[in-house]
Amino acid sequence: MEKNNLTALAKPSSSDNGEGLCRGDDKTTLPRGARLPINRCNLPAVILGSLTYQRHPTPLFIDGVAELHRDLFRRLDAAPAAARAQVFRDYLTVHFRLEHPEEAGFCGRRRSRTKADYARAIRGWSFDADSREGAVLKGWVESRFGLLPRHHGQPLTDPAGDAYRRYLEMRAQGLYGTNALEAQLDLVYTYCQFELQRRDPEASHRRLYRGVNRLGDHEVLARPGGRQQVILLNNLNSFTASRERAGEFGDYLLTADLPVHKVFFHCGLLPGVLQGEDEFLVIGGVVEVTLSTL
């Protein structure tokens, strides 16, 4: 990465008080019950989860990642585009001792847990977003961005309820015996943002699609008129860049122009991790979508 690009990763280009950022009295701000008061990035959840953020996005930075891993981004800058994915994989393999867990302190018998790395977590999500791996990814978003999950097998509207307890248990099981899995996911997100910026530095949004069977599966906050709906997404969601592909997953189509800064992962980032659906994993919050029938 060029020096100025590395600086951009490490230091936010906008403050919390910048023009275009929402305020807590926004009609379509993130509901209080869907957010934490603190997080581990440069914008509070009430801002990054708002409708105003969708309309006027600014980069998101997870605390300390760019500074701690400067060497990775220097290597990525020096590598040709076709080699960068392998540079990234190699760095995580060495940094987290993924092939030699005993060097990271592993001394147990269940070696299968040592294989629970970032790639397995993302593949697990692709098979079932309500799986143990899905709980880990939703928990990571909760921790880093302060957005609470809204659904995991069941609605998670009651933090004291059985559904939320099951989610917490699955999250804990998914993290048990891993080597800093959430720190691995920090790098996946930061690398994804690095690549998106390198490939199209002028892009602020990406038009994405999601097939649904019932709009009632989402929390509708407002209906501005026509086919427009303002909804509250889960804290992590699957979209696709293919309208035709989205139509295979439901009778209704949600179309949204989503900030590229909310893309956690996409199918072209690391070959072999996600297969064939042109899938994007997108951090949630309040968004305006267009609803149409297929």
Long-range contacts (C-beta under 8 A, 24 or more apart in sequence): 1-73, 1-74, 1-76, 1-77, 1-194, 2-77, 5-77, 5-197, 6-66, 6-70, 6-73, 6-74, 6-77, 8-59, 9-61, 9-66, 9-73, 9-190, 9-193, 9-194, 10-61, 10-66, 10-67, 10-70, 11-61, 12-42, 12-43, 12-58, 12-59, 12-61, 13-58, 13-59, 14-58, 14-59, 16-42, 16-43, 16-44, 16-47, 18-58, 20-52, 20-55, 20-56, 20-58, 21-47, 21-52, 21-53, 21-56, 21-58, 22-46, 22-47, 22-50, 22-51, 22-52, 22-53, 26-50, 26-51, 26-52, 27-222, 28-52, 28-221, 28-222, 28-230, 28-286, 29-286, 30-147, 30-232, 30-285, 30-286, 31-221, 31-232, 33-148, 33-157, 34-147, 34-148, 34-150, 34-232, 35-146, 35-147, 35-148, 36-142, 36-146, 36-147, 36-148, 37-146, 38-146, 39-143, 39-144, 39-145, 39-146, 40-143, 40-144, 40-145, 41-144, 41-145, 41-146, 44-146, 45-145, 45-146, 45-147, 48-145, 48-146, 48-147, 48-262, 48-283, 48-285, 49-145, 49-146, 49-147, 49-284, 49-285, 49-286, 50-285, 50-286, 51-230, 51-286, 51-287, 51-288, 53-259, 53-285, 54-256, 54-257, 54-258, 54-259, 54-285, 54-286, 54-287, 54-288, 55-288, 57-204, 57-205, 57-259, 57-260, 57-261, 57-262, 58-261, 59-193, 59-261, 60-145, 60-193, 60-261, 60-262, 62-144, 62-186, 62-189, 62-190, 65-186, 65-187, 65-190, 66-190, 69-95, 69-187, 69-190, 72-187, 72-191, 73-194, 76-191, 76-194, 81-198, 84-195, 85-269, 85-270, 85-271, 88-187, 88-191, 88-270, 89-270, 91-187, 92-117, 92-118, 92-184, 92-187, 96-179, 96-180, 96-183, 96-184, 97-179, 98-179, 101-179, 104-179, 106-177, 106-179, 108-177, 110-177, 113-176, 113-177, 113-178, 114-177, 114-178, 114-179, 116-174, 116-177, 116-178, 116-181, 117-178, 117-179, 117-181, 117-184, 118-181, 118-184, 118-185, 118-187, 118-188, 119-270, 119-273, 121-174, 121-181, 121-185, 122-188, 122-265, 122-273, 122-274, 122-281, 123-273, 123-274, 125-236, 125-238, 125-281, 126-238, 126-274, 126-275, 126-277, 126-279, 129-236, 129-238, 131-170, 132-170, 132-171, 132-173, 132-174, 133-174, 134-170, 134-236, 135-167, 135-170, 135-171, 135-173, 135-174, 136-171, 136-174, 136-175, 136-181, 136-182, 137-185, 137-236, 137-264, 137-281, 138-167, 138-171, 138-234, 138-235, 138-236, 139-171, 139-174, 139-175, 139-182, 140-182, 140-185, 141-235, 141-236, 141-264, 141-283, 141-284, 142-235, 143-182, 144-182, 144-186, 144-189, 145-235, 145-283, 147-235, 147-283, 147-284, 147-285, 148-235, 149-234, 149-235, 149-236, 150-219, 150-232, 150-233, 150-234, 150-235, 150-284, 151-234, 188-264, 188-265, 189-264, 189-265, 191-269, 192-263, 192-264, 192-265, 192-266, 192-269, 193-260, 193-261, 193-263, 195-269, 196-260, 196-263, 203-260, 204-259, 204-260, 205-257, 205-258, 205-259, 205-260, 206-241, 206-257, 206-258, 206-260, 206-263, 206-280, 207-241, 207-255, 207-256, 207-257, 207-258, 208-239, 208-240, 208-241, 208-255, 208-256, 208-257, 208-258, 208-280, 208-282, 209-239, 209-240, 209-241, 209-242, 209-243, 209-245, 209-246, 209-253, 209-254, 209-255, 209-256, 210-237, 210-238, 210-239, 210-240, 210-246, 210-249, 210-250, 210-253, 210-254, 210-256, 211-246, 211-247, 211-248, 211-249, 211-250, 211-251, 211-252, 211-253, 211-254, 211-294, 212-249, 212-250, 212-251, 212-252, 212-253, 212-254, 213-250, 213-251, 213-252, 214-252, 215-252, 215-291, 218-254, 221-286, 224-288, 227-290, 227-291, 227-292, 228-288, 228-289, 228-290, 228-291, 229-288, 229-289, 229-290, 229-291, 230-286, 230-287, 230-288, 230-289, 231-286, 231-287, 231-289, 232-284, 232-285, 232-286, 233-282, 233-284, 233-285, 233-286, 233-287, 234-284, 235-283, 235-284, 235-285, 236-264, 236-281, 236-282, 236-283, 236-284, 237-281, 237-282, 237-283, 237-284, 238-279, 238-280, 238-281, 238-282, 239-279, 239-280, 239-282, 240-277, 240-278, 240-279, 240-280, 241-266, 241-278, 241-280, 242-277, 242-278, 245-277, 245-278, 247-294, 250-294, 251-293, 251-294, 252-291, 252-292, 252-293, 252-294, 253-291, 253-292, 253-293, 253-294, 254-289, 254-290, 254-291, 255-289, 255-290, 255-292, 256-287, 256-288, 256-289, 256-290, 258-282, 258-287
